[in-house]
């Protein structure tokens, strides 16, 4: 009798968060908050009137970044979030607004794996703060 003692590979953060469906929910909630909550007015003003392209792009970036499909990275070779945002006058205040809206979006969607949801929230907050240039 043989037993298979090999462990299954650990699930990626992408799999743990719930895949593209959950990342789209988080993204949609994030942009809804930015559009509807006046406390994000400065952040909203930095974006184009039509958020549709961003609603499509962000979940694909997050998917590849979290170990899932790499469509965004394939479509944007050599680019990263920092380089994509370099032209924008991101301040500590707009970075704080972005981080707050993203934390709220993740909390509102409430992915089943709370540990990975918190880790995603924490690292995105740090990324946002790192983009401030004032």
Backbone torsions as a table, in degrees:
resi	resn	phi	psi	omega
1	UNK	NA	129.6	178.3
2	UNK	-110.8	147.1	175.4
3	UNK	-122.5	142.3	178.6
4	UNK	-90.5	107.8	-178.3
5	UNK	-95.3	-1.7	178.7
6	UNK	-68.7	131.8	179.1
7	UNK	-82.1	147.5	174.9
8	UNK	-66.2	145.3	178.5
9	UNK	-60.2	147.4	178.9
10	UNK	-64.1	143.2	177.5
11	UNK	-67.0	141.6	177.8
12	UNK	-73.2	161.1	173.9
13	UNK	-55.2	-36.2	177.5
14	UNK	-58.5	-47.8	179.3
15	UNK	-66.5	-41.7	-177.9
16	UNK	-65.7	-35.5	-178.4
17	UNK	-72.9	-22.8	179.4
18	UNK	116.2	11.8	174.8
19	UNK	76.3	-166.6	-173.8
20	UNK	-62.5	-32.9	-178.8
21	UNK	-60.9	-44.7	179.7
22	UNK	-71.0	-39.1	178.2
23	UNK	-63.5	-35.5	175.6
24	UNK	-67.5	-39.9	177.5
25	UNK	-62.1	-43.9	179.2
26	UNK	-62.1	-47.0	-179.8
27	UNK	-61.3	-46.1	179.9
28	UNK	-62.1	-42.6	178.7
29	UNK	-64.0	-41.9	178.5
30	UNK	-57.7	-50.8	-178.6
31	UNK	-71.1	-30.2	173.5
32	UNK	-62.5	-45.5	178.1
33	UNK	-59.8	-46.2	-179.4
34	UNK	-60.6	-38.1	-179.0
35	UNK	-74.8	-32.5	-168.5
36	UNK	-106.4	-20.7	-174.6
37	UNK	-103.5	117.0	-176.9
38	UNK	-60.7	-20.4	179.4
39	UNK	-69.6	-8.2	177.3
40	UNK	-110.5	22.4	-174.6
41	UNK	-60.2	-43.4	-179.1
42	UNK	-64.9	-40.3	177.5
43	UNK	-65.3	-45.3	-179.3
44	UNK	-61.7	-38.0	-177.8
45	UNK	-64.3	-22.2	179.0
46	UNK	-77.8	-12.5	-174.8
47	UNK	-103.1	158.2	176.5
48	UNK	-65.0	155.6	178.5
49	UNK	-56.3	-37.4	-179.7
50	UNK	-95.8	113.2	-179.8
51	UNK	-88.1	0.4	-177.1
52	UNK	-54.4	-46.5	179.5
53	UNK	-60.7	-37.0	179.2
54	UNK	-71.1	-36.7	177.2
55	UNK	-62.2	-29.4	177.8
56	UNK	-82.6	-39.2	-173.4
57	UNK	-74.6	-47.2	-172.7
58	UNK	-59.6	-45.6	179.7
59	UNK	-64.4	-31.1	177.6
60	UNK	-70.6	-38.2	173.9
61	UNK	-61.2	-50.8	-177.8
62	UNK	-59.9	-37.2	179.4
63	UNK	-60.3	-52.1	-178.8
64	UNK	-66.1	-38.8	-179.7
65	UNK	-64.8	-31.0	-177.5
66	UNK	-94.2	9.3	175.6
67	UNK	98.0	10.9	177.7
68	UNK	-99.9	-156.2	-179.9
69	UNK	-55.5	141.3	-172.7
70	UNK	-104.8	32.8	-179.1
71	UNK	-53.5	-47.1	-177.6
72	UNK	-60.6	-44.8	-177.9
73	UNK	-68.9	-35.8	176.2
74	UNK	-66.0	-37.0	-179.4
75	UNK	-79.1	-17.9	-177.1
76	UNK	-130.2	61.6	-175.2
77	UNK	-60.3	135.7	177.1
78	UNK	78.1	3.1	-178.7
79	UNK	-105.9	155.5	176.7
80	UNK	-141.0	174.6	-178.8
81	UNK	-61.6	-38.2	-179.4
82	UNK	-63.8	-47.2	-178.9
83	UNK	-67.8	-35.0	179.9
84	UNK	-66.9	-28.3	-176.6
85	UNK	-100.3	-1.1	-177.4
86	UNK	-55.3	-38.4	-178.1
87	UNK	-69.6	-13.7	-174.2
88	UNK	-91.5	141.0	179.9
89	UNK	-80.3	72.2	-176.8
90	UNK	-79.0	122.8	178.4
91	UNK	-104.5	171.6	175.0
92	UNK	-58.8	-36.5	-178.6
93	UNK	-67.5	-46.5	-179.8
94	UNK	-70.3	-32.4	174.3
95	UNK	-64.4	-40.7	177.5
96	UNK	-63.2	-42.1	178.6
97	UNK	-61.7	-43.8	179.4
98	UNK	-60.9	-48.8	-178.4
99	UNK	-61.1	-43.3	-179.9
100	UNK	-64.0	-45.3	179.9
101	UNK	-63.6	-38.7	179.5
102	UNK	-69.3	-41.3	177.1
103	UNK	-60.2	-44.3	178.9
104	UNK	-62.7	-42.8	-179.0
105	UNK	-61.3	-46.0	179.4
106	UNK	-63.4	-43.7	179.0
107	UNK	-63.4	-40.6	-179.2
108	UNK	-67.2	-38.7	178.7
109	UNK	-73.1	-33.4	176.0
110	UNK	51.4	66.7	176.0
111	UNK	-54.2	148.7	-175.9
112	UNK	-59.1	-36.6	179.5
113	UNK	-88.2	91.4	-175.7
114	UNK	-62.6	-32.5	-179.7
115	UNK	-64.0	-46.5	-179.1
116	UNK	-73.1	-31.4	176.7
117	UNK	-62.8	-42.9	178.5
118	UNK	-66.5	-41.4	179.0
119	UNK	-62.6	-42.5	177.5
120	UNK	-61.6	-46.7	179.1
121	UNK	-59.2	-47.9	-178.0
122	UNK	-60.5	-45.2	-176.6
123	UNK	-72.0	-34.2	177.3
124	UNK	-69.3	-35.9	175.6
125	UNK	-61.8	-44.9	178.8
126	UNK	-63.2	-40.2	178.3
127	UNK	-62.4	-44.7	180.0
128	UNK	-61.1	-46.9	-179.8
129	UNK	-61.2	-34.5	179.4
130	UNK	-69.0	-15.2	-179.7
131	UNK	-87.9	-12.9	-178.9
132	UNK	-65.9	137.8	-177.7
133	UNK	-125.5	39.0	174.8
134	UNK	-133.5	NA	NA
